[in-house]
Amino acid sequence: MMPVITIDGPKITREQKAKLVKKLVTKASEILNIPEQHFVTSIKENDFDNIGNGTKLLSDRGE
């Protein structure tokens, strides 16, 4: 079984993505005792127009 790490968050730079994937996989590998190359990481970027909190879009809240 290949472990999957999914990040669902705001738009970030390519450099941030690379750093995030490296640190998450390294730590998960240590904790789970599974080789790093077995992990799959998926980054889903969201625009604030596509996220609601309560009854408002985040873009309408100025966040």
N, CA, C and O atoms as a GROMACS GRO file, in nm:
protein
  252
    1MET      N    1   0.084  -0.119   0.000
    1MET     CA    2   0.000   0.000   0.000
    1MET      C    3   0.088   0.124   0.000
    1MET      O    4   0.183   0.134   0.078
    2MET      N    5   0.056   0.219  -0.088
    2MET     CA    6   0.130   0.344  -0.094
    2MET      C    7   0.056   0.449  -0.013
    2MET      O    8  -0.059   0.480  -0.043
    3PRO      N    9   0.120   0.504   0.092
    3PRO     CA   10   0.055   0.610   0.168
    3PRO      C   11   0.039   0.737   0.084
    3PRO      O   12   0.127   0.771   0.005
    4VAL      N   13  -0.073   0.805   0.103
    4VAL     CA   14  -0.100   0.930   0.031
    4VAL      C   15  -0.114   1.042   0.132
    4VAL      O   16  -0.190   1.033   0.228
    5ILE      N   17  -0.040   1.150   0.108
    5ILE     CA   18  -0.051   1.271   0.189
    5ILE      C   19  -0.121   1.374   0.102
    5ILE      O   20  -0.074   1.403  -0.008
    6THR      N   21  -0.234   1.429   0.149
    6THR     CA   22  -0.309   1.528   0.073
    6THR      C   23  -0.310   1.660   0.149
    6THR      O   24  -0.346   1.665   0.266
    7ILE      N   25  -0.271   1.765   0.080
    7ILE     CA   26  -0.273   1.900   0.137
    7ILE      C   27  -0.378   1.978   0.060
    7ILE      O   28  -0.375   1.982  -0.063
    8ASP      N   29  -0.469   2.039   0.130
    8ASP     CA   30  -0.576   2.118   0.071
    8ASP      C   31  -0.565   2.257   0.130
    8ASP      O   32  -0.599   2.278   0.247
    9GLY      N   33  -0.517   2.353   0.052
    9GLY     CA   34  -0.493   2.485   0.108
    9GLY      C   35  -0.487   2.594   0.004
    9GLY      O   36  -0.536   2.577  -0.108
   10PRO      N   37  -0.428   2.708   0.041
   10PRO     CA   38  -0.421   2.822  -0.051
   10PRO      C   39  -0.315   2.800  -0.158
   10PRO      O   40  -0.236   2.706  -0.152
   11LYS      N   41  -0.314   2.889  -0.257
   11LYS     CA   42  -0.212   2.884  -0.361
   11LYS      C   43  -0.077   2.917  -0.298
   11LYS      O   44  -0.065   3.012  -0.220
   12ILE      N   45   0.024   2.838  -0.333
   12ILE     CA   46   0.159   2.860  -0.281
   12ILE      C   47   0.259   2.848  -0.396
   12ILE      O   48   0.227   2.798  -0.504
   13THR      N   49   0.380   2.894  -0.371
   13THR     CA   50   0.483   2.891  -0.475
   13THR      C   51   0.536   2.750  -0.494
   13THR      O   52   0.516   2.662  -0.410
   14ARG      N   53   0.605   2.730  -0.606
   14ARG     CA   54   0.667   2.600  -0.634
   14ARG      C   55   0.769   2.565  -0.527
   14ARG      O   56   0.781   2.450  -0.486
   15GLU      N   57   0.844   2.666  -0.482
   15GLU     CA   58   0.945   2.645  -0.377
   15GLU      C   59   0.879   2.602  -0.246
   15GLU      O   60   0.931   2.514  -0.177
   16GLN      N   61   0.767   2.662  -0.212
   16GLN     CA   62   0.694   2.623  -0.091
   16GLN      C   63   0.643   2.480  -0.103
   16GLN      O   64   0.649   2.404  -0.006
   17LYS      N   65   0.594   2.444  -0.220
   17LYS     CA   66   0.544   2.308  -0.243
   17LYS      C   67   0.657   2.206  -0.224
   17LYS      O   68   0.638   2.104  -0.158
   18ALA      N   69   0.771   2.234  -0.282
   18ALA     CA   70   0.885   2.142  -0.272
   18ALA      C   71   0.927   2.124  -0.126
   18ALA      O   72   0.953   2.012  -0.082
   19LYS      N   73   0.933   2.233  -0.053
   19LYS     CA   74   0.973   2.228   0.088
   19LYS      C   75   0.869   2.152   0.171
   19LYS      O   76   0.904   2.072   0.257
   20LEU      N   77   0.742   2.178   0.144
   20LEU     CA   78   0.633   2.111   0.216
   20LEU      C   79   0.634   1.961   0.192
   20LEU      O   80   0.623   1.883   0.286
   21VAL      N   81   0.648   1.920   0.065
   21VAL     CA   82   0.651   1.778   0.032
   21VAL      C   83   0.770   1.710   0.100
   21VAL      O   84   0.755   1.602   0.158
   22LYS      N   85   0.886   1.773   0.092
   22LYS     CA   86   1.006   1.713   0.152
   22LYS      C   87   0.989   1.692   0.302
   22LYS      O   88   1.017   1.583   0.353
   23LYS      N   89   0.944   1.795   0.372
   23LYS     CA   90   0.933   1.785   0.518
   23LYS      C   91   0.822   1.688   0.561
   23LYS      O   92   0.841   1.610   0.655
   24LEU      N   93   0.708   1.693   0.493
   24LEU     CA   94   0.598   1.603   0.531
   24LEU      C   95   0.635   1.456   0.507
   24LEU      O   96   0.611   1.371   0.593
   25VAL      N   97   0.693   1.428   0.392
   25VAL     CA   98   0.728   1.289   0.360
   25VAL      C   99   0.840   1.240   0.451
   25VAL      O  100   0.836   1.126   0.498
   26THR      N  101   0.939   1.323   0.477
   26THR     CA  102   1.049   1.283   0.565
   26THR      C  103   0.997   1.247   0.703
   26THR      O  104   1.034   1.143   0.759
   27LYS      N  105   0.912   1.331   0.759
   27LYS     CA  106   0.859   1.306   0.894
   27LYS      C  107   0.765   1.186   0.895
   27LYS      O  108   0.772   1.103   0.986
   28ALA      N  109   0.677   1.176   0.796
   28ALA     CA  110   0.585   1.061   0.790
   28ALA      C  111   0.662   0.931   0.775
   28ALA      O  112   0.625   0.829   0.834
   29SER      N  113   0.768   0.933   0.697
   29SER     CA  114   0.852   0.814   0.678
   29SER      C  115   0.915   0.770   0.810
   29SER      O  116   0.918   0.652   0.842
   30GLU      N  117   0.965   0.867   0.886
   30GLU     CA  118   1.024   0.837   1.018
   30GLU      C  119   0.921   0.776   1.112
   30GLU      O  120   0.948   0.675   1.177
   31ILE      N  121   0.805   0.836   1.119
   31ILE     CA  122   0.701   0.793   1.213
   31ILE      C  123   0.642   0.658   1.175
   31ILE      O  124   0.622   0.572   1.261
   32LEU      N  125   0.615   0.638   1.045
   32LEU     CA  126   0.548   0.517   1.000
   32LEU      C  127   0.645   0.404   0.962
   32LEU      O  128   0.604   0.291   0.939
   33ASN      N  129   0.773   0.437   0.957
   33ASN     CA  130   0.876   0.339   0.919
   33ASN      C  131   0.848   0.280   0.780
   33ASN      O  132   0.857   0.159   0.758
   34ILE      N  133   0.814   0.370   0.688
   34ILE     CA  134   0.789   0.335   0.548
   34ILE      C  135   0.888   0.417   0.464
   34ILE      O  136   0.904   0.536   0.489
   35PRO      N  137   0.953   0.357   0.366
   35PRO     CA  138   1.048   0.432   0.284
   35PRO      C  139   0.983   0.553   0.215
   35PRO      O  140   0.869   0.547   0.171
   36GLU      N  141   1.058   0.662   0.208
   36GLU     CA  142   1.007   0.786   0.150
   36GLU      C  143   0.955   0.767   0.008
   36GLU      O  144   0.855   0.829  -0.029
   37GLN      N  145   1.020   0.684  -0.071
   37GLN     CA  146   0.981   0.667  -0.211
   37GLN      C  147   0.844   0.601  -0.228
   37GLN      O  148   0.791   0.598  -0.338
   38HIS      N  149   0.788   0.549  -0.120
   38HIS     CA  150   0.655   0.485  -0.128
   38HIS      C  151   0.542   0.585  -0.111
   38HIS      O  152   0.426   0.552  -0.134
   39PHE      N  153   0.573   0.709  -0.070
   39PHE     CA  154   0.470   0.809  -0.045
   39PHE      C  155   0.431   0.881  -0.173
   39PHE      O  156   0.514   0.905  -0.260
   40VAL      N  157   0.303   0.915  -0.182
   40VAL     CA  158   0.250   1.001  -0.287
   40VAL      C  159   0.194   1.124  -0.217
   40VAL      O  160   0.121   1.111  -0.118
   41THR      N  161   0.226   1.242  -0.267
   41THR     CA  162   0.176   1.365  -0.207
   41THR      C  163   0.095   1.442  -0.311
   41THR      O  164   0.140   1.460  -0.424
   42SER      N  165  -0.023   1.486  -0.272
   42SER     CA  166  -0.111   1.562  -0.360
   42SER      C  167  -0.137   1.698  -0.296
   42SER      O  168  -0.178   1.707  -0.180
   43ILE      N  169  -0.113   1.804  -0.373
   43ILE     CA  170  -0.138   1.940  -0.324
   43ILE      C  171  -0.254   1.997  -0.404
   43ILE      O  172  -0.247   2.009  -0.527
   44LYS      N  173  -0.360   2.033  -0.335
   44LYS     CA  174  -0.478   2.092  -0.398
   44LYS      C  175  -0.486   2.238  -0.356
   44LYS      O  176  -0.503   2.269  -0.238
   45GLU      N  177  -0.472   2.327  -0.453
   45GLU     CA  178  -0.476   2.469  -0.423
   45GLU      C  179  -0.616   2.524  -0.444
   45GLU      O  180  -0.684   2.491  -0.542
   46ASN      N  181  -0.659   2.607  -0.351
   46ASN     CA  182  -0.794   2.662  -0.357
   46ASN      C  183  -0.790   2.814  -0.365
   46ASN      O  184  -0.713   2.880  -0.296
   47ASP      N  185  -0.875   2.867  -0.449
   47ASP     CA  186  -0.896   3.011  -0.456
   47ASP      C  187  -1.000   3.046  -0.350
   47ASP      O  188  -1.091   2.967  -0.325
   48PHE      N  189  -0.989   3.162  -0.289
   48PHE     CA  190  -1.083   3.200  -0.184
   48PHE      C  191  -1.227   3.214  -0.237
   48PHE      O  192  -1.322   3.214  -0.159
   49ASP      N  193  -1.242   3.227  -0.370
   49ASP     CA  194  -1.378   3.228  -0.428
   49ASP      C  195  -1.441   3.090  -0.422
   49ASP      O  196  -1.563   3.078  -0.439
   50ASN      N  197  -1.363   2.986  -0.398
   50ASN     CA  198  -1.413   2.849  -0.397
   50ASN      C  199  -1.429   2.791  -0.257
   50ASN      O  200  -1.454   2.672  -0.242
   51ILE      N  201  -1.414   2.876  -0.154
   51ILE     CA  202  -1.422   2.827  -0.016
   51ILE      C  203  -1.522   2.912   0.061
   51ILE      O  204  -1.514   3.035   0.061
   52GLY      N  205  -1.616   2.845   0.127
   52GLY     CA  206  -1.712   2.916   0.210
   52GLY      C  207  -1.687   2.887   0.357
   52GLY      O  208  -1.645   2.777   0.394
   53ASN      N  209  -1.713   2.985   0.439
   53ASN     CA  210  -1.707   2.969   0.584
   53ASN      C  211  -1.835   3.029   0.638
   53ASN      O  212  -1.860   3.148   0.624
   54GLY      N  213  -1.914   2.944   0.700
   54GLY     CA  214  -2.046   2.991   0.739
   54GLY      C  215  -2.128   3.017   0.613
   54GLY      O  216  -2.141   2.929   0.528
   55THR      N  217  -2.182   3.137   0.602
   55THR     CA  218  -2.265   3.170   0.486
   55THR      C  219  -2.194   3.257   0.384
   55THR      O  220  -2.256   3.304   0.289
   56LYS      N  221  -2.063   3.282   0.401
   56LYS     CA  222  -1.990   3.373   0.313
   56LYS      C  223  -1.871   3.305   0.249
   56LYS      O  224  -1.811   3.214   0.308
   57LEU      N  225  -1.837   3.349   0.128
   57LEU     CA  226  -1.713   3.307   0.065
   57LEU      C  227  -1.597   3.377   0.135
   57LEU      O  228  -1.611   3.490   0.182
   58LEU      N  229  -1.484   3.310   0.143
   58LEU     CA  230  -1.368   3.374   0.206
   58LEU      C  231  -1.329   3.501   0.133
   58LEU      O  232  -1.284   3.597   0.195
   59SER      N  233  -1.347   3.503   0.002
   59SER     CA  234  -1.312   3.624  -0.075
   59SER      C  235  -1.401   3.742  -0.035
   59SER      O  236  -1.358   3.857  -0.045
   60ASP      N  237  -1.523   3.717   0.009
   60ASP     CA  238  -1.612   3.825   0.054
   60ASP      C  239  -1.577   3.874   0.193
   60ASP      O  240  -1.616   3.983   0.233
   61ARG      N  241  -1.504   3.794   0.267
   61ARG     CA  242  -1.466   3.830   0.404
   61ARG      C  243  -1.333   3.906   0.408
   61ARG      O  244  -1.293   3.958   0.512
   62GLY      N  245  -1.266   3.911   0.293
   62GLY     CA  246  -1.138   3.982   0.288
   62GLY      C  247  -1.026   3.906   0.354
   62GLY      O  248  -0.931   3.967   0.403
   63GLU      N  249  -1.034   3.771   0.356
   63GLU     CA  250  -0.931   3.690   0.421
   63GLU      C  251  -0.841   3.626   0.319
   63GLU      O  252  -0.748   3.554   0.355
   0.00000   0.00000   0.00000
